[in-house]
Amino acid sequence: MKVKFALPVLVVSSVAAIAFSVRWLQQRQVHHVAIATGSSDGEYYAFAQALATVVARHQPKIRITVVPTKGAQQNQDLLEQKRVELAIVQSDTPPQPSVRAMAYLFQRYST
């Protein structure tokens, strides 16, 4: 009778210990994100650097690496090669087929 009781308790305890260990490891995990921007003296690079600074201050488990490039085409190529997770491109740049989502950073007003 004791074996019938002890085995389920042992199994449940083991599963709980594994679940708590996995959760604990996930909380300690730091996520790395690379952003392709453009030249290091350009506005997109400055924007990404500012974003990385703010994120580092408020979300220490997210690390953003700003990757300077030669421009929009190289940014999309780096996305295609999975060498970066995000890329900043001009709104008039046609997206490559592998681009999954695009968002405007600011609305352009015409005069």
Rosetta silent file (secondary structure, phi, psi, omega in degrees, C-alpha in Angstrom):
SEQUENCE: MKVKFALPVLVVSSVAAIAFSVRWLQQRQVHHVAIATGSSDGEYYAFAQALATVVARHQPKIRITVVPTKGAQQNQDLLEQKRVELAIVQSDTPPQPSVRAMAYLFQRYST
SCORE:     score description
SCORE:     0.000 S_00000001
   1 L     0.000  -37.317 -179.363    0.000    0.000    0.000 S_00000001
   2 H   -67.658  -34.685  179.156    2.865    2.401    0.796 S_00000001
   3 H   -65.693  -39.678  178.852    4.462    1.824   -2.630 S_00000001
   4 H   -63.114  -31.273  179.054    1.198    2.769   -4.374 S_00000001
   5 H   -84.211  -40.146 -174.496    1.197    6.069   -2.475 S_00000001
   6 H   -69.986  -38.542 -177.920    4.931    6.826   -2.640 S_00000001
   7 H   -62.675  -49.830  177.795    5.352    6.394   -6.409 S_00000001
   8 H   -61.956  -37.268  179.008    2.760    9.033   -7.445 S_00000001
   9 H   -64.845  -41.374  178.131    4.124   11.449   -4.845 S_00000001
  10 H   -63.817  -43.206  179.990    7.644   10.925   -6.170 S_00000001
  11 H   -65.052  -47.157 -179.642    6.521   11.454   -9.783 S_00000001
  12 H   -63.127  -42.016  179.020    4.518   14.604   -8.957 S_00000001
  13 H   -63.368  -42.094  179.018    7.398   15.994   -6.890 S_00000001
  14 H   -64.383  -44.833  179.313    9.882   15.344   -9.696 S_00000001
  15 H   -63.190  -42.791  178.962    7.662   16.989  -12.312 S_00000001
  16 H   -63.152  -42.491  179.732    7.104   20.003  -10.041 S_00000001
  17 H   -63.064  -41.314  178.387   10.833   20.346   -9.391 S_00000001
  18 H   -65.749  -43.941  179.981   11.580   20.249  -13.121 S_00000001
  19 H   -61.841  -44.793  178.498    8.837   22.798  -13.871 S_00000001
  20 H   -65.511  -36.679  178.460   10.096   25.204  -11.213 S_00000001
  21 H   -65.127  -44.906  178.910   13.684   24.801  -12.456 S_00000001
  22 H   -61.885  -45.464  179.370   12.698   25.571  -16.036 S_00000001
  23 H   -61.389  -41.604 -179.985   10.706   28.631  -14.921 S_00000001
  24 H   -63.930  -42.576  178.593   13.615   29.860  -12.810 S_00000001
  25 H   -65.864  -36.744  178.794   16.021   29.506  -15.739 S_00000001
  26 H   -65.257  -36.773  179.695   13.630   31.369  -18.039 S_00000001
  27 H   -67.668  -28.536 -179.343   13.469   34.296  -15.629 S_00000001
  28 H   -85.933  -11.600 -174.918   17.253   34.576  -15.660 S_00000001
  29 L   -68.820  137.230  175.372   17.483   34.431  -19.456 S_00000001
  30 L  -105.446  129.725 -179.096   18.663   37.555  -21.275 S_00000001
  31 E   -94.833  132.727 -179.961   17.206   38.133  -24.736 S_00000001
  32 E  -108.970  131.744  179.964   19.504   39.551  -27.418 S_00000001
  33 E  -130.449  128.393  176.716   18.142   41.595  -30.321 S_00000001
  34 E  -107.502  134.366 -179.982   20.234   43.001  -33.171 S_00000001
  35 E  -118.805  122.219  174.112   18.976   45.976  -35.188 S_00000001
  36 E   -84.206  132.253 -169.069   20.432   46.851  -38.602 S_00000001
  37 E  -122.385  -49.645 -168.679   20.326   50.626  -38.981 S_00000001
  38 E   137.987 -166.441 -176.107   22.456   52.383  -41.555 S_00000001
  39 L   -66.400  151.986 -175.281   25.698   54.338  -41.228 S_00000001
  40 L   -69.150  -10.525  176.316   26.964   55.111  -37.742 S_00000001
  41 L  -105.183   12.264 -178.051   26.690   58.856  -38.371 S_00000001
  42 L   -98.200  171.831 -178.630   23.063   58.682  -39.556 S_00000001
  43 H   -68.264  -37.218 -178.635   19.704   59.304  -37.908 S_00000001
  44 H   -65.671  -38.720  177.613   18.610   55.653  -37.932 S_00000001
  45 H   -64.132  -45.679  179.040   21.726   54.618  -36.045 S_00000001
  46 H   -61.219  -40.786  178.066   21.169   57.397  -33.488 S_00000001
  47 H   -62.027  -46.709 -178.797   17.533   56.328  -33.097 S_00000001
  48 H   -65.235  -37.568  177.087   18.487   52.688  -32.527 S_00000001
  49 H   -62.992  -44.336  178.324   21.189   53.692  -30.018 S_00000001
  50 H   -62.616  -42.674  177.118   18.642   55.772  -28.094 S_00000001
  51 H   -60.197  -45.140  179.268   16.198   52.859  -28.182 S_00000001
  52 H   -61.095  -39.351  179.400   18.891   50.484  -26.893 S_00000001
  53 H   -64.719  -46.239 -179.335   19.696   52.892  -24.045 S_00000001
  54 H   -65.274  -43.758  179.902   16.067   53.224  -22.954 S_00000001
  55 H   -63.601  -42.556  179.292   15.442   49.474  -23.176 S_00000001
  56 H   -61.689  -36.574 -179.580   18.617   48.719  -21.178 S_00000001
  57 H   -69.818  -38.367 -172.812   17.495   51.137  -18.477 S_00000001
  58 H  -103.687  -21.519 -179.367   13.965   49.735  -18.158 S_00000001
  59 L  -134.431   80.159 -174.605   14.302   46.108  -19.304 S_00000001
  60 L   -65.159  -12.007  178.865   17.701   44.735  -18.245 S_00000001
  61 L   -90.863    6.541  175.016   16.849   41.277  -19.603 S_00000001
  62 E  -120.811  122.137  179.090   16.724   42.636  -23.157 S_00000001
  63 E  -114.130  121.279  179.897   20.026   43.558  -24.807 S_00000001
  64 E  -104.205  127.792  174.650   19.911   45.463  -28.064 S_00000001
  65 E  -106.473  125.204  179.107   22.906   45.479  -30.375 S_00000001
  66 E   -94.197  123.743 -175.936   22.946   48.246  -32.969 S_00000001
  67 E  -109.456  110.562  176.991   24.520   47.108  -36.241 S_00000001
  68 E   -72.064  142.239 -178.846   25.745   49.857  -38.583 S_00000001
  69 L  -138.094 -176.708  178.046   25.265   49.076  -42.279 S_00000001
  70 L   -89.912   -3.508  177.566   25.492   50.661  -45.710 S_00000001
  71 L   142.609 -169.881 -171.470   21.727   51.137  -45.938 S_00000001
  72 H   -57.947  -42.201 -178.083   18.300   49.640  -46.473 S_00000001
  73 H   -63.407  -46.286  178.319   19.317   46.935  -48.935 S_00000001
  74 H   -64.489  -36.197  177.942   22.028   45.579  -46.648 S_00000001
  75 H   -59.437  -45.713  179.304   19.603   45.783  -43.705 S_00000001
  76 H   -68.444  -35.188  176.780   17.123   43.568  -45.525 S_00000001
  77 H   -62.835  -42.333  178.054   19.899   41.214  -46.606 S_00000001
  78 H   -63.675  -35.981  174.085   20.953   40.826  -42.958 S_00000001
  79 H   -62.765  -46.582 -179.480   17.329   40.049  -42.083 S_00000001
  80 H   -58.614  -40.023 -179.335   17.219   37.477  -44.870 S_00000001
  81 L   -81.849   -0.838 -179.288   20.420   35.863  -43.563 S_00000001
  82 L    59.515   33.701  176.295   18.981   35.920  -40.007 S_00000001
  83 L   -91.792  -15.642  172.640   21.995   37.872  -38.773 S_00000001
  84 L  -135.366  159.068  178.471   19.695   40.541  -37.262 S_00000001
  85 L   -97.143  -27.591 -179.162   16.169   40.396  -35.856 S_00000001
  86 E  -133.475  155.378  176.705   15.091   43.933  -36.804 S_00000001
  87 E  -145.382  142.960  175.143   16.034   46.420  -39.522 S_00000001
  88 L  -102.435  125.921  178.516   15.307   50.076  -40.119 S_00000001
  89 L  -134.684  158.419  176.818   14.622   50.964  -43.757 S_00000001
  90 L   -70.229  152.493 -175.358   13.208   53.966  -45.557 S_00000001
  91 L   -66.824  -20.888  179.997    9.511   53.840  -46.326 S_00000001
  92 L   -91.659    7.795  178.270   10.105   53.929  -50.088 S_00000001
  93 L   -85.142  121.795  178.368   12.279   50.789  -49.997 S_00000001
  94 L   -67.140  133.058 -178.695   10.455   47.791  -51.499 S_00000001
  95 L   -73.708  146.707  173.190   10.444   44.923  -48.994 S_00000001
  96 L   -74.849  157.409 -177.718   12.087   41.615  -49.786 S_00000001
  97 L   -57.529  -27.317 -176.475    9.768   38.576  -49.795 S_00000001
  98 L   -80.901   -8.697  179.665   11.155   37.340  -46.475 S_00000001
  99 L   -68.664  127.811 -175.115   10.138   40.500  -44.591 S_00000001
 100 L   -93.353  -34.832 -177.664    7.327   39.537  -42.242 S_00000001
 101 L  -150.488  149.571  176.476    6.153   42.874  -40.885 S_00000001
 102 L  -135.037  146.499  177.443    6.744   46.569  -41.423 S_00000001
 103 L  -143.766  143.143  175.537    5.791   49.532  -39.261 S_00000001
 104 L   -79.828  136.156  175.824    6.221   53.249  -39.659 S_00000001
 105 L   -80.971  -29.861  177.330    8.286   54.908  -36.948 S_00000001
 106 L  -153.384  154.454 -179.612    6.697   58.249  -37.701 S_00000001
 107 L   -87.048  134.411  179.821    4.083   59.563  -40.075 S_00000001
 108 L   -89.272  127.833  178.423    5.364   61.645  -42.941 S_00000001
 109 L  -101.540  134.047  177.659    3.438   64.861  -43.496 S_00000001
 110 L   -96.560  146.292 -178.773    3.327   66.392  -46.914 S_00000001
 111 L  -106.559    0.000    0.000    3.325   70.135  -47.307 S_00000001
